[in-house]
């Protein structure tokens, strides 16, 4: 939790909630779960919230509001774009409605900041903003609060789209984080969004990230006028051989791009076979290594 962050689409993170549980495939390699398990000894910040089971990190199921963190944005004088609960989910079922309301009350007070909330539980997000006491959300929709859903494939996107659409119809700024981009998403019906973030999975057990899936999200943004922020290609980048990151001419590959079949930087001459592109940045997060059409980092207007 800091007044700065390495997350490219935010200026700071704020974690007034600790703990979480897995809900879909996008959670399998959760960096927050691994970090909490790593620091789960008595006295460390993850104690009681995560543990190691058979050599793998696992949440314990404990989720708590951290009282002393509620006023943290008060101390940040410069306006910031703040990612709320980067290591948890504000709309987790273990949190009481009143506890969620206290976080919203803080965001109402500090209007100089823009707060970005991502959830894999958009049904509870909709329930909260629709029904909770008007003393907190009387001025809803809050213009400095953006509400988003995380999706990772066709199934998760299909489950969460309609809930987020109903949030948008109430006037809130809505966005989607297509991270980790594990499978293809059907983008029909997503025109209501104000922003799309997309990126492949990183970390020691990162799963494949197909560049054509990332490019599909970008095409949807271009077609509908929705800003798109391409965060990273991921740690295991898969593309079509001799296609230049999925459709570009081979000459558009950055100089020195390598594949598993061609580790020396000469373009592989296969005809449409899948290859893994070996990028120098371990997260695939350096736009200089991408084809020019993918170097897009737009923010909502």
C-alpha positions in Angstrom: 0.0 0.0 0.0 1.8 3.1 -1.2 1.5 6.6 -2.6 3.2 5.2 -5.7 3.0 1.9 -7.6 4.5 -0.2 -10.3 1.1 -0.9 -11.8 1.2 1.1 -15.0 -2.4 2.2 -15.1 -2.5 3.6 -11.5 -0.6 6.2 -9.5 -1.0 4.5 -6.1 -2.6 1.5 -4.3 -4.8 1.5 -1.2 -5.7 -1.7 0.6 -8.2 -1.1 3.4 -9.2 -4.8 3.2 -7.0 -7.8 3.7 -7.6 -11.4 2.6 -9.5 -13.0 -0.2 -10.6 -16.4 -1.7 -10.4 -17.8 -5.2 -13.4 -17.5 -7.4 -12.3 -18.4 -11.0 -9.4 -19.5 -13.1 -7.9 -16.0 -13.1 -7.2 -16.5 -9.4 -5.1 -19.6 -9.7 -1.7 -17.8 -9.8 -2.7 -14.8 -7.7 0.3 -12.6 -6.8 -1.5 -11.3 -3.7 -2.1 -14.9 -2.4 1.5 -15.8 -3.0 2.8 -12.7 -1.3 0.5 -13.1 1.7 1.6 -16.8 2.1 5.2 -15.7 1.9 4.7 -13.3 4.8 2.4 -15.5 6.8 4.5 -16.1 9.9 3.3 -14.6 13.3 3.8 -10.9 13.2 3.9 -10.6 9.4 1.2 -8.9 7.4 -0.2 -12.1 5.9 -0.5 -14.0 9.1 -3.9 -15.6 9.4 -4.9 -14.7 5.9 -2.8 -17.1 3.8 -0.7 -20.2 4.3 1.3 -22.8 2.4 -0.5 -26.1 1.6 1.5 -28.8 0.0 4.0 -26.2 -1.3 1.3 -24.0 -2.8 -0.1 -20.7 -1.4 -3.7 -20.7 -0.3 -6.0 -18.1 1.2 -7.4 -19.2 4.6 -10.8 -17.5 3.9 -10.3 -14.8 6.5 -11.2 -11.3 5.2 -11.0 -8.1 7.3 -11.5 -4.4 7.1 -8.3 -2.7 8.3 -9.5 0.2 10.4 -6.2 2.1 10.5 -5.9 2.2 6.7 -9.2 3.9 6.1 -7.9 7.4 6.2 -4.7 6.8 4.2 -5.7 8.9 1.2 -6.1 11.8 3.5 -2.3 12.1 3.7 -1.8 12.2 -0.1 -2.1 15.8 -1.0 -1.4 15.4 -4.7 -4.4 14.1 -6.8 -3.9 10.4 -7.6 -5.5 7.6 -9.6 -5.8 5.0 -6.8 -6.2 1.3 -7.3 -8.4 0.2 -4.4 -7.7 -3.2 -2.9 -5.0 -4.4 -5.2 -4.5 -7.4 -3.0 -8.2 -8.2 -2.2 -11.8 -7.7 -3.3 -13.9 -5.0 -1.7 -17.1 -6.9 -2.6 -16.0 -10.1 -1.0 -18.9 -12.0 0.7 -17.1 -12.1 4.0 -17.2 -8.3 4.3 -20.3 -6.7 5.9 -22.2 -4.2 3.9 -21.4 -1.6 6.6 -17.7 -2.2 6.1 -17.9 -1.7 2.4 -19.8 1.5 3.1 -17.0 2.8 5.3 -14.6 2.5 2.4 -17.1 4.3 0.1 -17.5 7.0 2.8 -13.7 7.6 2.6 -13.8 7.9 -1.2 -16.7 10.4 -0.9 -14.6 12.6 1.4 -11.5 12.7 -0.7 -12.8 13.9 -4.0 -9.4 15.1 -5.3 -8.5 11.4 -5.9 -9.9 9.0 -8.5 -10.6 5.6 -7.0 -10.5 2.5 -9.2 -12.2 -0.6 -7.8 -11.9 -4.0 -9.5 -14.0 -7.0 -8.5 -14.7 -10.6 -9.5 -18.0 -10.3 -7.7 -19.9 -7.6 -9.7 -23.2 -9.0 -8.6 -22.5 -7.8 -5.0 -21.1 -4.5 -6.3 -24.4 -3.9 -8.1 -26.4 -4.9 -5.0 -24.4 -2.5 -2.8 -24.6 0.6 -5.0 -28.3 -0.1 -5.7 -29.5 -0.4 -2.1 -27.1 0.9 0.6 -28.1 3.8 2.8 -28.3 7.1 1.0 -26.2 9.0 3.5 -23.2 7.5 1.8 -24.2 7.2 -1.8 -26.7 10.1 -1.9 -24.5 11.8 -4.6 -24.2 8.6 -6.6 -22.9 8.0 -9.0 -19.6 9.2 -7.6 -17.7 10.8 -10.4 -14.3 10.1 -8.7 -15.1 6.3 -8.3 -14.7 3.9 -11.2 -16.2 0.5 -10.9 -14.7 -2.4 -12.8 -14.7 -6.2 -13.2 -11.9 -8.6 -13.8 -12.3 -11.2 -16.6 -9.9 -13.8 -18.0 -11.8 -15.8 -20.6 -15.1 -16.2 -22.4 -16.8 -17.9 -19.4 -15.8 -15.3 -16.8 -16.6 -12.4 -19.2 -20.0 -13.9 -19.9 -20.8 -14.3 -16.2 -19.8 -10.7 -15.3 -20.8 -8.6 -18.2 -24.5 -8.2 -17.5 -23.8 -7.2 -13.8 -21.3 -4.6 -14.9 -23.7 -3.3 -17.6 -26.4 -2.7 -15.0 -23.8 -0.8 -13.0 -23.1 1.4 -16.0 -26.8 2.0 -16.5 -26.9 3.6 -13.1 -24.5 6.2 -14.4 -21.2 4.9 -12.9 -17.9 5.0 -14.8 -17.2 1.3 -15.6 -14.1 -0.5 -16.9 -12.9 -4.1 -17.4 -9.5 -5.6 -16.6 -8.9 -8.4 -19.0 -6.0 -9.8 -16.9 -4.7 -12.3 -17.1 -5.9 -12.8 -20.7 -6.1 -16.6 -20.6 -8.7 -17.2 -23.3 -10.7 -15.5 -26.0 -13.4 -13.1 -25.0 -16.6 -12.4 -27.0 -16.6 -8.6 -26.9 -20.1 -8.2 -28.3 -22.3 -6.5 -25.8 -19.5 -4.6 -24.1 -20.1 -1.2 -25.8 -21.1 0.4 -22.4 -17.6 0.4 -21.0 -15.5 3.5 -20.4 -12.2 1.7 -20.4 -10.5 -1.6 -21.2 -7.2 -2.8 -19.5 -5.6 -5.9 -21.1 -2.5 -7.9 -20.2 -1.0 -11.4 -20.2 -0.2 -13.3 -17.0 3.2 -12.9 -15.3 4.9 -14.7 -12.5 6.7 -18.1 -12.1 3.7 -20.2 -13.2 2.4 -17.9 -15.9 0.0 -19.5 -18.4 0.1 -18.8 -22.1 -1.0 -15.4 -23.4 -2.0 -15.3 -27.0 -1.3 -12.0 -28.7 -4.3 -12.3 -31.0 -6.6 -12.2 -27.8 -4.9 -9.0 -26.7 -5.3 -7.6 -30.2 -9.0 -8.6 -30.2 -9.6 -6.4 -27.2 -7.8 -3.5 -28.9 -9.9 -3.9 -32.0 -13.0 -3.8 -30.0 -11.8 -0.5 -28.4 -11.1 0.9 -31.8 -14.5 -0.1 -33.2 -16.5 1.3 -30.3 -14.3 4.3 -29.3 -13.5 2.8 -25.9 -10.0 3.7 -24.6 -7.7 0.7 -24.2 -4.6 0.3 -22.0 -2.3 -2.5 -23.0 -0.4 -3.3 -19.8 1.8 -6.2 -20.8 2.2 -9.2 -23.1 2.8 -11.6 -20.2 5.6 -14.0 -19.4 4.6 -16.7 -21.9 3.8 -14.9 -25.1 2.3 -17.0 -27.9 2.0 -15.8 -31.5 1.7 -17.1 -35.0 5.1 -17.7 -36.6 6.1 -15.3 -39.4 3.1 -13.2 -38.6 4.7 -10.4 -36.5 2.7 -10.7 -33.2 -0.5 -12.0 -34.8 -1.1 -10.3 -38.1 1.5 -7.6 -38.6 4.1 -8.0 -41.3 7.2 -9.8 -40.2 9.2 -6.5 -40.6 7.2 -5.0 -37.8 8.7 -7.4 -35.2 11.2 -5.4 -33.1 14.8 -6.0 -34.0 16.3 -9.0 -32.2 12.9 -10.6 -31.3 13.5 -14.2 -30.4 11.3 -17.3 -30.3 11.8 -20.7 -28.8 12.4 -22.1 -32.3 14.8 -19.3 -33.1 16.6 -18.1 -30.0 19.1 -16.0 -32.0 16.8 -13.3 -33.2 16.2 -14.3 -36.8 12.5 -14.4 -37.8 11.2 -18.0 -37.7 10.0 -19.0 -41.1 7.1 -21.4 -40.1 3.8 -20.9 -41.7 1.3 -20.0 -39.0 2.5 -22.4 -36.3 2.2 -21.3 -32.7 5.5 -20.1 -31.3 6.5 -18.6 -28.0 8.1 -15.2 -28.3 11.0 -14.6 -25.9 11.0 -11.0 -24.7 13.7 -9.5 -22.6 11.2 -8.0 -20.0 10.1 -10.9 -17.8 6.5 -9.6 -17.7 6.4 -8.7 -21.4 5.8 -5.1 -20.1 8.2 -3.1 -22.3 6.2 -1.6 -25.2 9.5 -1.1 -27.1 9.5 -4.9 -27.7 6.0 -5.0 -29.1 4.7 -4.3 -32.6 3.8 -0.7 -33.0 0.0 -1.3 -33.2 0.0 -2.8 -29.7 1.8 0.1 -28.0 -1.5 1.6 -26.8 -1.9 3.0 -23.3 -5.0 5.2 -23.3 -6.9 6.6 -20.3 -10.7 7.4 -20.2 -11.6 10.9 -21.2 
